[in-house]
Amino acid sequence: MSIRTDRVASLLQQELGAILQKELPRGGPIVTIVEVKVTGDLSIARVYVSIIGSEKQQEKAMAFLLDETKSIRMILSSKIRHQFRRIPELEFHEDHLYERANRIEQLLNEVRKGSVKDS
C-alpha cells in the first residue's frame, strides 16, 4: 500500500473504532477493529473486526455490523467529510486471529504440561 492509503486506513480505523464504541449495544461482545485495508482508488475500505464473546454474541455483532453498514458509513461521513471527496464503501469482515492465538496458546500449554510429566 502507498503512504496515502496507509494514512486513510489509519484514520478510518480510528474513527470507526470510536463510532462502534458508541453504536454497538451495551453488554454485548467486545468488538475491536483489527485492520482496515483500503483499495488504491480509495473507493472500498475492508474493515477487519475481532469479536470477543460467545458464538451467539459474535453472530449478533457481525449481523449488526452488516445490517448497519450504511448508517455507520453516514456517521463516518459526517465526521470526516472535510478530509475526503468521497467516503469509501465499507465491507466488514470477521478476523479470527484472537481465536487462533488462544488455540495455539492452549496447545502450547498442553505440550508444556506433557513435557513436565515426562521429566
N, CA, C and O atoms as CSV, one atom per row, in Angstrom:
chain,resi,resn,atom,element,x,y,z
A,1,MET,N,N,0.840,-1.188,0.000
A,1,MET,CA,C,0.000,0.000,0.000
A,1,MET,C,C,0.881,1.246,0.000
A,1,MET,O,O,2.023,1.228,0.460
A,2,SER,N,N,0.325,2.302,-0.519
A,2,SER,CA,C,1.056,3.554,-0.563
A,2,SER,C,C,0.906,4.295,0.772
A,2,SER,O,O,0.108,3.907,1.625
A,3,ILE,N,N,1.661,5.329,0.928
A,3,ILE,CA,C,1.593,6.129,2.151
A,3,ILE,C,C,0.197,6.719,2.298
A,3,ILE,O,O,-0.349,6.773,3.400
A,4,ARG,N,N,-0.373,7.158,1.194
A,4,ARG,CA,C,-1.711,7.765,1.240
A,4,ARG,C,C,-2.756,6.752,1.709
A,4,ARG,O,O,-3.556,7.056,2.593
A,5,THR,N,N,-2.755,5.558,1.127
A,5,THR,CA,C,-3.751,4.562,1.531
A,5,THR,C,C,-3.524,4.123,2.977
A,5,THR,O,O,-4.480,3.834,3.696
A,6,ASP,N,N,-2.257,4.072,3.405
A,6,ASP,CA,C,-1.968,3.751,4.810
A,6,ASP,C,C,-2.551,4.803,5.749
A,6,ASP,O,O,-3.137,4.469,6.778
A,7,ARG,N,N,-2.388,6.059,5.392
A,7,ARG,CA,C,-2.928,7.143,6.230
A,7,ARG,C,C,-4.449,7.114,6.264
A,7,ARG,O,O,-5.058,7.297,7.317
A,8,VAL,N,N,-5.052,6.885,5.112
A,8,VAL,CA,C,-6.512,6.801,5.044
A,8,VAL,C,C,-7.002,5.629,5.881
A,8,VAL,O,O,-7.969,5.761,6.631
A,9,ALA,N,N,-6.346,4.492,5.756
A,9,ALA,CA,C,-6.733,3.307,6.525
A,9,ALA,C,C,-6.614,3.562,8.026
A,9,ALA,O,O,-7.485,3.164,8.799
A,10,SER,N,N,-5.548,4.218,8.429
A,10,SER,CA,C,-5.333,4.532,9.842
A,10,SER,C,C,-6.426,5.464,10.372
A,10,SER,O,O,-6.965,5.250,11.458
A,11,LEU,N,N,-6.742,6.487,9.599
A,11,LEU,CA,C,-7.799,7.421,10.002
A,11,LEU,C,C,-9.148,6.709,10.097
A,11,LEU,O,O,-9.899,6.915,11.050
A,12,LEU,N,N,-9.449,5.872,9.106
A,12,LEU,CA,C,-10.713,5.142,9.125
A,12,LEU,C,C,-10.780,4.198,10.327
A,12,LEU,O,O,-11.826,4.080,10.965
A,13,GLN,N,N,-9.679,3.532,10.634
A,13,GLN,CA,C,-9.654,2.611,11.769
A,13,GLN,C,C,-9.941,3.367,13.068
A,13,GLN,O,O,-10.713,2.899,13.905
A,14,GLN,N,N,-9.334,4.505,13.229
A,14,GLN,CA,C,-9.520,5.318,14.430
A,14,GLN,C,C,-10.969,5.799,14.539
A,14,GLN,O,O,-11.590,5.661,15.593
A,15,GLU,N,N,-11.498,6.353,13.472
A,15,GLU,CA,C,-12.854,6.906,13.502
A,15,GLU,C,C,-13.908,5.806,13.645
A,15,GLU,O,O,-14.876,5.961,14.389
A,16,LEU,N,N,-13.717,4.699,12.933
A,16,LEU,CA,C,-14.688,3.600,13.034
A,16,LEU,C,C,-14.673,2.984,14.435
A,16,LEU,O,O,-15.716,2.571,14.942
A,17,GLY,N,N,-13.506,2.924,15.053
A,17,GLY,CA,C,-13.422,2.428,16.425
A,17,GLY,C,C,-14.254,3.264,17.369
A,17,GLY,O,O,-14.974,2.729,18.212
A,18,ALA,N,N,-14.159,4.576,17.230
A,18,ALA,CA,C,-14.942,5.484,18.075
A,18,ALA,C,C,-16.438,5.343,17.789
A,18,ALA,O,O,-17.256,5.366,18.709
A,19,ILE,N,N,-16.787,5.199,16.520
A,19,ILE,CA,C,-18.198,5.061,16.143
A,19,ILE,C,C,-18.775,3.767,16.715
A,19,ILE,O,O,-19.855,3.774,17.306
A,20,LEU,N,N,-18.058,2.664,16.539
A,20,LEU,CA,C,-18.562,1.379,17.031
A,20,LEU,C,C,-18.691,1.365,18.543
A,20,LEU,O,O,-19.593,0.726,19.085
A,21,GLN,N,N,-17.808,2.057,19.219
A,21,GLN,CA,C,-17.873,2.124,20.673
A,21,GLN,C,C,-19.194,2.753,21.117
A,21,GLN,O,O,-19.756,2.364,22.141
A,22,LYS,N,N,-19.685,3.719,20.353
A,22,LYS,CA,C,-20.942,4.387,20.696
A,22,LYS,C,C,-22.161,3.644,20.170
A,22,LYS,O,O,-23.200,3.618,20.831
A,23,GLU,N,N,-22.050,3.042,18.994
A,23,GLU,CA,C,-23.208,2.476,18.307
A,23,GLU,C,C,-23.559,1.045,18.699
A,23,GLU,O,O,-24.729,0.665,18.646
A,24,LEU,N,N,-22.580,0.253,19.086
A,24,LEU,CA,C,-22.875,-1.137,19.418
A,24,LEU,C,C,-23.669,-1.213,20.715
A,24,LEU,O,O,-23.434,-0.433,21.637
A,25,PRO,N,N,-24.609,-2.153,20.785
A,25,PRO,CA,C,-25.409,-2.303,22.000
A,25,PRO,C,C,-24.531,-2.613,23.215
A,25,PRO,O,O,-23.552,-3.352,23.118
A,26,ARG,N,N,-24.900,-2.034,24.355
A,26,ARG,CA,C,-24.152,-2.252,25.607
A,26,ARG,C,C,-24.342,-3.691,26.096
A,26,ARG,O,O,-25.358,-4.328,25.817
A,27,GLY,N,N,-23.359,-4.177,26.820
A,27,GLY,CA,C,-23.457,-5.507,27.402
A,27,GLY,C,C,-23.218,-6.633,26.411
A,27,GLY,O,O,-23.396,-7.805,26.741
A,28,GLY,N,N,-22.823,-6.288,25.222
A,28,GLY,CA,C,-22.570,-7.292,24.192
A,28,GLY,C,C,-21.110,-7.686,24.167
A,28,GLY,O,O,-20.374,-7.428,25.119
A,29,PRO,N,N,-20.692,-8.306,23.092
A,29,PRO,CA,C,-19.296,-8.721,22.979
A,29,PRO,C,C,-18.378,-7.518,22.771
A,29,PRO,O,O,-18.828,-6.413,22.469
A,30,ILE,N,N,-17.096,-7.762,22.938
A,30,ILE,CA,C,-16.095,-6.728,22.702
A,30,ILE,C,C,-15.739,-6.771,21.218
A,30,ILE,O,O,-15.314,-7.806,20.704
A,31,VAL,N,N,-15.915,-5.648,20.542
A,31,VAL,CA,C,-15.623,-5.570,19.106
A,31,VAL,C,C,-14.445,-4.616,18.915
A,31,VAL,O,O,-14.487,-3.460,19.337
A,32,THR,N,N,-13.404,-5.120,18.275
A,32,THR,CA,C,-12.205,-4.337,18.032
A,32,THR,C,C,-11.905,-4.322,16.540
A,32,THR,O,O,-11.988,-5.350,15.869
A,33,ILE,N,N,-11.560,-3.159,16.034
A,33,ILE,CA,C,-11.158,-3.072,14.633
A,33,ILE,C,C,-9.674,-3.422,14.572
A,33,ILE,O,O,-8.822,-2.689,15.075
A,34,VAL,N,N,-9.391,-4.552,13.947
A,34,VAL,CA,C,-8.032,-5.064,13.877
A,34,VAL,C,C,-7.243,-4.352,12.785
A,34,VAL,O,O,-6.091,-3.966,12.980
A,35,GLU,N,N,-7.885,-4.188,11.639
A,35,GLU,CA,C,-7.179,-3.616,10.490
A,35,GLU,C,C,-8.181,-3.065,9.498
A,35,GLU,O,O,-9.305,-3.556,9.394
A,36,VAL,N,N,-7.771,-2.054,8.781
A,36,VAL,CA,C,-8.557,-1.520,7.669
A,36,VAL,C,C,-7.651,-1.515,6.452
A,36,VAL,O,O,-6.543,-0.981,6.495
A,37,LYS,N,N,-8.123,-2.111,5.366
A,37,LYS,CA,C,-7.383,-2.109,4.107
A,37,LYS,C,C,-8.207,-1.321,3.096
A,37,LYS,O,O,-9.396,-1.577,2.910
A,38,VAL,N,N,-7.567,-0.375,2.459
A,38,VAL,CA,C,-8.243,0.497,1.504
A,38,VAL,C,C,-7.701,0.197,0.111
A,38,VAL,O,O,-6.496,0.032,-0.078
A,39,THR,N,N,-8.611,0.130,-0.866
A,39,THR,CA,C,-8.180,-0.085,-2.244
A,39,THR,C,C,-7.395,1.130,-2.728
A,39,THR,O,O,-7.498,2.215,-2.155
A,40,GLY,N,N,-6.622,0.942,-3.770
A,40,GLY,CA,C,-5.773,2.007,-4.292
A,40,GLY,C,C,-6.521,3.261,-4.713
A,40,GLY,O,O,-6.001,4.371,-4.600
A,41,ASP,N,N,-7.762,3.079,-5.205
A,41,ASP,CA,C,-8.549,4.241,-5.624
A,41,ASP,C,C,-9.398,4.805,-4.486
A,41,ASP,O,O,-10.205,5.708,-4.706
A,42,LEU,N,N,-9.223,4.282,-3.279
A,42,LEU,CA,C,-9.914,4.734,-2.065
A,42,LEU,C,C,-11.436,4.573,-2.131
A,42,LEU,O,O,-12.164,5.268,-1.422
A,43,SER,N,N,-11.910,3.674,-2.964
A,43,SER,CA,C,-13.351,3.510,-3.106
A,43,SER,C,C,-13.929,2.479,-2.145
A,43,SER,O,O,-15.113,2.540,-1.813
A,44,ILE,N,N,-13.107,1.528,-1.692
A,44,ILE,CA,C,-13.580,0.474,-0.806
A,44,ILE,C,C,-12.625,0.344,0.377
A,44,ILE,O,O,-11.406,0.327,0.213
A,45,ALA,N,N,-13.210,0.252,1.575
A,45,ALA,CA,C,-12.433,0.007,2.782
A,45,ALA,C,C,-12.900,-1.319,3.370
A,45,ALA,O,O,-14.065,-1.474,3.737
A,46,ARG,N,N,-11.984,-2.263,3.455
A,46,ARG,CA,C,-12.290,-3.560,4.065
A,46,ARG,C,C,-11.899,-3.475,5.532
A,46,ARG,O,O,-10.730,-3.295,5.873
A,47,VAL,N,N,-12.901,-3.609,6.389
A,47,VAL,CA,C,-12.704,-3.436,7.824
A,47,VAL,C,C,-12.711,-4.813,8.475
A,47,VAL,O,O,-13.710,-5.530,8.413
A,48,TYR,N,N,-11.599,-5.180,9.098
A,48,TYR,CA,C,-11.476,-6.477,9.757
A,48,TYR,C,C,-11.691,-6.282,11.253
A,48,TYR,O,O,-10.965,-5.530,11.903
A,49,VAL,N,N,-12.699,-6.967,11.792
A,49,VAL,CA,C,-13.048,-6.817,13.199
A,49,VAL,C,C,-12.836,-8.123,13.945
A,49,VAL,O,O,-13.050,-9.211,13.411
A,50,SER,N,N,-12.413,-7.988,15.185
A,50,SER,CA,C,-12.286,-9.127,16.085
A,50,SER,C,C,-13.413,-8.999,17.096
A,50,SER,O,O,-13.594,-7.945,17.704
A,51,ILE,N,N,-14.165,-10.071,17.272
A,51,ILE,CA,C,-15.307,-10.048,18.181
A,51,ILE,C,C,-15.055,-11.064,19.281
A,51,ILE,O,O,-14.945,-12.262,19.018
A,52,ILE,N,N,-14.963,-10.581,20.515
A,52,ILE,CA,C,-14.702,-11.455,21.656
A,52,ILE,C,C,-15.999,-11.609,22.442
A,52,ILE,O,O,-16.540,-10.640,22.976
A,53,GLY,N,N,-16.479,-12.831,22.499
A,53,GLY,CA,C,-17.715,-13.146,23.203
A,53,GLY,C,C,-18.144,-14.547,22.831
A,53,GLY,O,O,-17.413,-15.279,22.163
A,54,SER,N,N,-19.338,-14.913,23.269
A,54,SER,CA,C,-19.839,-16.241,22.915
A,54,SER,C,C,-20.109,-16.293,21.413
A,54,SER,O,O,-20.160,-15.260,20.746
A,55,GLU,N,N,-20.278,-17.492,20.895
A,55,GLU,CA,C,-20.516,-17.648,19.459
A,55,GLU,C,C,-21.792,-16.915,19.042
A,55,GLU,O,O,-21.843,-16.302,17.975
A,56,LYS,N,N,-22.809,-16.982,19.881
A,56,LYS,CA,C,-24.071,-16.306,19.581
A,56,LYS,C,C,-23.880,-14.783,19.565
A,56,LYS,O,O,-24.416,-14.093,18.699
A,57,GLN,N,N,-23.109,-14.269,20.533
A,57,GLN,CA,C,-22.830,-12.837,20.576
A,57,GLN,C,C,-22.029,-12.400,19.349
A,57,GLN,O,O,-22.255,-11.320,18.804
A,58,GLN,N,N,-21.093,-13.249,18.921
A,58,GLN,CA,C,-20.295,-12.933,17.748
A,58,GLN,C,C,-21.179,-12.835,16.508
A,58,GLN,O,O,-21.031,-11.920,15.698
A,59,GLU,N,N,-22.098,-13.787,16.371
A,59,GLU,CA,C,-23.007,-13.780,15.220
A,59,GLU,C,C,-23.890,-12.539,15.234
A,59,GLU,O,O,-24.105,-11.913,14.196
A,60,LYS,N,N,-24.405,-12.182,16.421
A,60,LYS,CA,C,-25.265,-10.992,16.529
A,60,LYS,C,C,-24.491,-9.722,16.191
A,60,LYS,O,O,-24.993,-8.851,15.481
A,61,ALA,N,N,-23.272,-9.623,16.700
A,61,ALA,CA,C,-22.463,-8.432,16.445
A,61,ALA,C,C,-22.141,-8.302,14.962
A,61,ALA,O,O,-22.214,-7.209,14.400
A,62,MET,N,N,-21.786,-9.411,14.331
A,62,MET,CA,C,-21.464,-9.374,12.899
A,62,MET,C,C,-22.716,-9.027,12.092
A,62,MET,O,O,-22.642,-8.252,11.139
A,63,ALA,N,N,-23.861,-9.594,12.466
A,63,ALA,CA,C,-25.116,-9.271,11.784
A,63,ALA,C,C,-25.440,-7.790,11.938
A,63,ALA,O,O,-25.889,-7.149,10.988
A,64,PHE,N,N,-25.215,-7.244,13.134
A,64,PHE,CA,C,-25.451,-5.822,13.370
A,64,PHE,C,C,-24.585,-4.977,12.446
A,64,PHE,O,O,-25.072,-4.036,11.820
A,65,LEU,N,N,-23.288,-5.314,12.359
A,65,LEU,CA,C,-22.382,-4.550,11.502
A,65,LEU,C,C,-22.815,-4.603,10.042
A,65,LEU,O,O,-22.796,-3.587,9.347
A,66,LEU,N,N,-23.201,-5.783,9.581
A,66,LEU,CA,C,-23.613,-5.921,8.185
A,66,LEU,C,C,-24.924,-5.193,7.914
A,66,LEU,O,O,-25.088,-4.583,6.857
A,67,ASP,N,N,-25.856,-5.252,8.859
A,67,ASP,CA,C,-27.142,-4.569,8.686
A,67,ASP,C,C,-27.006,-3.051,8.750
A,67,ASP,O,O,-27.719,-2.327,8.055
A,68,GLU,N,N,-26.096,-2.580,9.578
A,68,GLU,CA,C,-25.967,-1.141,9.821
A,68,GLU,C,C,-24.810,-0.496,9.052
A,68,GLU,O,O,-24.396,0.616,9.380
A,69,THR,N,N,-24.296,-1.173,8.051
A,69,THR,CA,C,-23.154,-0.644,7.301
A,69,THR,C,C,-23.445,0.742,6.733
A,69,THR,O,O,-22.599,1.633,6.809
A,70,LYS,N,N,-24.629,0.928,6.167
A,70,LYS,CA,C,-24.958,2.231,5.567
A,70,LYS,C,C,-25.030,3.332,6.616
A,70,LYS,O,O,-24.534,4.436,6.392
A,71,SER,N,N,-25.642,3.043,7.756
A,71,SER,CA,C,-25.748,4.081,8.791
A,71,SER,C,C,-24.372,4.373,9.400
A,71,SER,O,O,-24.076,5.521,9.732
A,72,ILE,N,N,-23.540,3.354,9.547
A,72,ILE,CA,C,-22.185,3.569,10.059
A,72,ILE,C,C,-21.401,4.434,9.076
A,72,ILE,O,O,-20.646,5.316,9.485
A,73,ARG,N,N,-21.579,4.182,7.797
A,73,ARG,CA,C,-20.892,4.976,6.765
A,73,ARG,C,C,-21.369,6.429,6.803
A,73,ARG,O,O,-20.577,7.351,6.607
A,74,MET,N,N,-22.663,6.631,7.054
A,74,MET,CA,C,-23.188,8.000,7.133
A,74,MET,C,C,-22.609,8.743,8.336
A,74,MET,O,O,-22.263,9.920,8.233
A,75,ILE,N,N,-22.504,8.057,9.476
A,75,ILE,CA,C,-21.905,8.673,10.663
A,75,ILE,C,C,-20.440,9.003,10.383
A,75,ILE,O,O,-19.958,10.080,10.733
A,76,LEU,N,N,-19.743,8.071,9.752
A,76,LEU,CA,C,-18.346,8.283,9.385
A,76,LEU,C,C,-18.227,9.495,8.460
A,76,LEU,O,O,-17.332,10.326,8.614
A,77,SER,N,N,-19.131,9.575,7.515
A,77,SER,CA,C,-19.134,10.686,6.567
A,77,SER,C,C,-19.275,12.031,7.276
A,77,SER,O,O,-18.602,13.000,6.925
A,78,SER,N,N,-20.148,12.081,8.268
A,78,SER,CA,C,-20.350,13.342,8.986
A,78,SER,C,C,-19.112,13.746,9.791
A,78,SER,O,O,-18.898,14.931,10.049
A,79,LYS,N,N,-18.301,12.766,10.185
A,79,LYS,CA,C,-17.102,13.063,10.968
A,79,LYS,C,C,-15.906,13.474,10.103
A,79,LYS,O,O,-15.114,14.327,10.504
A,80,ILE,N,N,-15.776,12.870,8.919
A,80,ILE,CA,C,-14.553,13.102,8.127
A,80,ILE,C,C,-14.836,13.697,6.751
A,80,ILE,O,O,-13.976,13.648,5.872
A,81,ARG,N,N,-16.009,14.247,6.555
A,81,ARG,CA,C,-16.388,14.741,5.227
A,81,ARG,C,C,-15.473,15.833,4.688
A,81,ARG,O,O,-15.375,16.011,3.474
A,82,HIS,N,N,-14.804,16.564,5.571
A,82,HIS,CA,C,-13.925,17.642,5.107
A,82,HIS,C,C,-12.551,17.132,4.674
A,82,HIS,O,O,-11.757,17.880,4.103
A,83,GLN,N,N,-12.277,15.858,4.949
A,83,GLN,CA,C,-10.975,15.306,4.613
A,83,GLN,C,C,-11.010,14.442,3.354
A,83,GLN,O,O,-9.962,14.089,2.812
A,84,PHE,N,N,-12.220,14.099,2.886
A,84,PHE,CA,C,-12.380,13.226,1.733
A,84,PHE,C,C,-13.391,13.804,0.762
A,84,PHE,O,O,-14.363,14.444,1.164
A,85,ARG,N,N,-13.154,13.575,-0.509
A,85,ARG,CA,C,-14.162,13.927,-1.504
A,85,ARG,C,C,-15.290,12.918,-1.471
A,85,ARG,O,O,-16.470,13.262,-1.534
A,86,ARG,N,N,-14.887,11.654,-1.368
A,86,ARG,CA,C,-15.863,10.566,-1.386
A,86,ARG,C,C,-15.505,9.586,-0.283
A,86,ARG,O,O,-14.358,9.153,-0.173
A,87,ILE,N,N,-16.488,9.240,0.529
A,87,ILE,CA,C,-16.267,8.287,1.621
A,87,ILE,C,C,-16.276,6.878,1.034
A,87,ILE,O,O,-17.179,6.536,0.271
A,88,PRO,N,N,-15.289,6.061,1.377
A,88,PRO,CA,C,-15.241,4.707,0.800
A,88,PRO,C,C,-16.414,3.838,1.258
A,88,PRO,O,O,-16.959,4.019,2.347
A,89,GLU,N,N,-16.781,2.902,0.405
A,89,GLU,CA,C,-17.769,1.891,0.785
A,89,GLU,C,C,-17.111,1.013,1.849
A,89,GLU,O,O,-15.915,0.730,1.779
A,90,LEU,N,N,-17.901,0.586,2.829
A,90,LEU,CA,C,-17.365,-0.233,3.911
A,90,LEU,C,C,-17.747,-1.694,3.709
A,90,LEU,O,O,-18.891,-2.013,3.387
A,91,GLU,N,N,-16.784,-2.561,3.901
A,91,GLU,CA,C,-17.021,-4.005,3.886
A,91,GLU,C,C,-16.482,-4.555,5.201
A,91,GLU,O,O,-15.286,-4.455,5.473
A,92,PHE,N,N,-17.356,-5.133,6.016
A,92,PHE,CA,C,-16.927,-5.689,7.295
A,92,PHE,C,C,-16.626,-7.172,7.144
A,92,PHE,O,O,-17.397,-7.924,6.547
A,93,HIS,N,N,-15.480,-7.577,7.701
A,93,HIS,CA,C,-15.056,-8.975,7.684
A,93,HIS,C,C,-14.629,-9.350,9.099
A,93,HIS,O,O,-13.999,-8.557,9.800
A,94,GLU,N,N,-14.978,-10.563,9.510
A,94,GLU,CA,C,-14.592,-11.016,10.846
A,94,GLU,C,C,-13.172,-11.579,10.801
A,94,GLU,O,O,-12.822,-12.359,9.915
A,95,ASP,N,N,-12.378,-11.172,11.763
A,95,ASP,CA,C,-10.996,-11.630,11.875
A,95,ASP,C,C,-10.928,-12.625,13.027
A,95,ASP,O,O,-11.310,-12.303,14.152
A,96,HIS,N,N,-10.445,-13.827,12.751
A,96,HIS,CA,C,-10.425,-14.891,13.757
A,96,HIS,C,C,-9.043,-15.070,14.379
A,96,HIS,O,O,-8.762,-16.123,14.950
A,97,LEU,N,N,-8.194,-14.086,14.282
A,97,LEU,CA,C,-6.833,-14.191,14.798
A,97,LEU,C,C,-6.817,-14.438,16.308
A,97,LEU,O,O,-6.020,-15.240,16.794
A,98,TYR,N,N,-7.683,-13.759,17.046
A,98,TYR,CA,C,-7.731,-13.916,18.502
A,98,TYR,C,C,-8.035,-15.365,18.873
A,98,TYR,O,O,-7.397,-15.933,19.759
A,99,GLU,N,N,-9.014,-15.958,18.187
A,99,GLU,CA,C,-9.390,-17.343,18.475
A,99,GLU,C,C,-8.247,-18.298,18.144
A,99,GLU,O,O,-7.983,-19.234,18.898
A,100,ARG,N,N,-7.570,-18.067,17.024
A,100,ARG,CA,C,-6.450,-18.917,16.636
A,100,ARG,C,C,-5.300,-18.787,17.632
A,100,ARG,O,O,-4.651,-19.778,17.968
A,101,ALA,N,N,-5.051,-17.571,18.100
A,101,ALA,CA,C,-3.986,-17.345,19.078
A,101,ALA,C,C,-4.307,-18.062,20.389
A,101,ALA,O,O,-3.418,-18.646,21.009
A,102,ASN,N,N,-5.567,-18.022,20.813
A,102,ASN,CA,C,-5.965,-18.739,22.027
A,102,ASN,C,C,-5.765,-20.238,21.867
A,102,ASN,O,O,-5.300,-20.904,22.792
A,103,ARG,N,N,-6.112,-20.769,20.705
A,103,ARG,CA,C,-5.974,-22.199,20.453
A,103,ARG,C,C,-4.496,-22.607,20.469
A,103,ARG,O,O,-4.143,-23.648,21.023
A,104,ILE,N,N,-3.649,-21.796,19.869
A,104,ILE,CA,C,-2.214,-22.082,19.862
A,104,ILE,C,C,-1.673,-22.039,21.291
A,104,ILE,O,O,-0.887,-22.899,21.688
A,105,GLU,N,N,-2.092,-21.045,22.054
A,105,GLU,CA,C,-1.664,-20.937,23.453
A,105,GLU,C,C,-2.108,-22.161,24.250
A,105,GLU,O,O,-1.354,-22.688,25.068
A,106,GLN,N,N,-3.318,-22.600,24.007
A,106,GLN,CA,C,-3.848,-23.788,24.679
A,106,GLN,C,C,-3.004,-25.026,24.323
A,106,GLN,O,O,-2.651,-25.812,25.202
A,107,LEU,N,N,-2.689,-25.189,23.053
A,107,LEU,CA,C,-1.867,-26.322,22.623
A,107,LEU,C,C,-0.462,-26.260,23.227
A,107,LEU,O,O,0.083,-27.285,23.640
A,108,LEU,N,N,0.116,-25.076,23.279
A,108,LEU,CA,C,1.443,-24.927,23.873
A,108,LEU,C,C,1.422,-25.274,25.359
A,108,LEU,O,O,2.346,-25.908,25.868
A,109,ASN,N,N,0.369,-24.858,26.047
A,109,ASN,CA,C,0.245,-25.199,27.462
A,109,ASN,C,C,0.141,-26.704,27.660
A,109,ASN,O,O,0.721,-27.249,28.599
A,110,GLU,N,N,-0.594,-27.379,26.781
A,110,GLU,CA,C,-0.708,-28.843,26.869
A,110,GLU,C,C,0.645,-29.507,26.629
A,110,GLU,O,O,0.987,-30.473,27.311
A,111,VAL,N,N,1.415,-29.004,25.673
A,111,VAL,CA,C,2.739,-29.551,25.387
A,111,VAL,C,C,3.659,-29.335,26.594
A,111,VAL,O,O,4.408,-30.232,26.979
A,112,ARG,N,N,3.596,-28.142,27.184
A,112,ARG,CA,C,4.438,-27.848,28.352
A,112,ARG,C,C,4.094,-28.791,29.511
A,112,ARG,O,O,4.992,-29.302,30.180
A,113,LYS,N,N,2.825,-29.019,29.745
A,113,LYS,CA,C,2.397,-29.927,30.817
A,113,LYS,C,C,2.872,-31.339,30.535
A,113,LYS,O,O,3.303,-32.037,31.452
A,114,GLY,N,N,2.804,-31.773,29.283
A,114,GLY,CA,C,3.264,-33.099,28.897
A,114,GLY,C,C,4.741,-33.268,29.073
A,114,GLY,O,O,5.187,-34.337,29.493
A,115,SER,N,N,5.535,-32.241,28.766
A,115,SER,CA,C,6.988,-32.345,28.902
A,115,SER,C,C,7.405,-32.320,30.362
A,115,SER,O,O,8.433,-32.901,30.710
A,116,VAL,N,N,6.641,-31.669,31.224
A,116,VAL,CA,C,6.942,-31.641,32.651
A,116,VAL,C,C,6.698,-33.021,33.250
A,116,VAL,O,O,7.470,-33.464,34.101
A,117,LYS,N,N,5.637,-33.709,32.823
A,117,LYS,CA,C,5.311,-35.037,33.325
A,117,LYS,C,C,6.369,-36.065,32.891
A,117,LYS,O,O,6.681,-36.996,33.632
A,118,ASP,N,N,6.913,-35.882,31.682
A,118,ASP,CA,C,7.905,-36.823,31.147
A,118,ASP,C,C,9.238,-36.720,31.889
A,118,ASP,O,O,9.995,-37.690,31.931
A,119,SER,N,N,9.530,-35.560,32.471
A,119,SER,CA,C,10.829,-35.339,33.126
A,119,SER,C,C,10.992,-36.139,34.381
A,119,SER,O,O,12.030,-36.055,35.036
